[in-house]
Amino acid sequence: IIALGTHRDIPAHGFAALCGEGTGSRVKVINSAGRDPDRLTHIGTTSRGTRLTVTREAWEADHIIIFGGILHHMLAGYGGGRKYILPGIAGESAIMANHALAIDRDGTPHPLVTQAVCRGNPVSEDMQEGADLFLKHKTCTYAAVVANGRGEIFHADAGELRATFEQGCGHLDGACCVDVDQKADFILFSAGGHRTDGQLYQATKALFNAVNVAKEGADLMFVAGCGQGVGNDSFAEALTAFRNRPGALGKKLADQFHMPAYVALRVIDMLTRFRITLVSDLDEATTRALGFEFTRDPRQLITGLHGKGYIIPFAENILPRKKGE
């Protein structure tokens, strides 16, 4: 079962590229049922009120084998582990209820919904509770892999879901977190080039990581090709419609959560706090309409920077942290 969450179904001709010709010829491969109510089963409700529905084929199984990577995640703290169940094989309404925990009722983002944080993160804790509910009467093995900033796998393990996941998170932090003594006056960072910066929506992960060690008002030069454009219409619409008004967008999301608009909310908040110049294939009009600064000469921008800063070539997979925070 391909754990899609709310992503579009992968067509059958794409299965072999994902799981290999050998597996595809011996094992039946299907997409999860996030948007197909006829294939969803209600299994209970979490303590935070998420009414959990899951893909029926998974619910009918006695033993679950989860295979996938562990990485930092802006909403869940870490991707992987319990996230392959909620949101992975869950119904769309359950996923939206879980993700909505990222916004407090007053429309402000919950402060602990961020990368590398599970304890106290309501989204992550609700995911874990959902996974425990799903696996209550099942056995489960988790085969986990972890990759570094260059996308190279450096850790692999298999075992019980929670223990394997938590150990993998520790290995991920050891390789992909960088502790620094002070926050920066400026940061020059890249999403990591081809495969990580095809769309602006995808490339924002690098932005969320880099700003972690930026002083308020810092200059940020964000390099991302964006050859495929912005990548998500709802994200682009929210960026332009609520420019300089993160509070208004937050209140809207508190009433009706929508993931691309939430990503836009986080970006808009950063655009009000930092001077962010986007260096990409997007033209000047589009770049400025989205709220970013534009430059035709990155070298001139760099020579005008002052103070102390950081250069992060693979910011999509590198999470800098100020010591003690």
Secondary structure by P-SEA (a helix, b strand, c coil): ccccccccccccccccccccaaaaacbbbbccccccccccccccccccccccccccccccccbbbbbbbbbbbccccccccccccccccccaaaaaaaaacccccccccccccccccccccaaaaaaaaaaaaaacccccccbbbbbccccccccccccccaaaaaaaaaaaaaccbbbbcccccbbbbbcccccccccccccaaaaaaaacccccbbbbbbbbccccccccaaaaaaaaaacccaaaaaaaaaacccaaaaaaaaaaaaaacccccccccccaaaaaaabbbbbccaaaaaaacccccccccccccbbbbcccc
